[in-house]
Amino acid sequence: MKAEQLTPPCAYHGEGPIWDPAAGVLRWVDMLRGDILTLTPAGEIERRHVGTIAAAMRPRAAGGLVVAVEHGFVLVGAGGRAGPEQTAFTDPGIRMNEGGVDRQGRFFCGSMPYDQGGPPPRSTGTTRTAASTSSSGA
């Protein structure tokens, strides 16, 4: 197998590509710009801003996405409208970072401190969970 570049450079800190089966598109986050990027069927890249940080996302069974933003979660509807942030924590020294879905369809996301160095005490990361994304775990 040989990997090939699919898009031109388009993200400052791109990661977490996922396939959105309801929309039939590839999506990923531009984490430090707070954006969701979508590769459309026409081959164009759409960008949607969701917050200061867009750490991770997963598709929802009814369409749309659940997105881990800097300090919580945002639900994005199938039409692309983002709801208000559901705050999980308020510590300004911590942000969400990376997530996944378990077999029951629950979205888990870890957090991490902005300051990775220095002497203790410093903030430490933990695991957070949002509402179910699907019944199939996809």
Secondary structure, DSSP 8 states (H G I E B T S, - for coil): ------S-S--SSEEEEEEETTTTEEEEEEGGGTEEEEE-TTS-EEEEE-SS-EEEEEE-TTSSEEEEETTEEEEE-TTS-B---EES---TTEEEEEEEE-TT-EEEEEEEES---SSSS-----EEEEEE--SS--
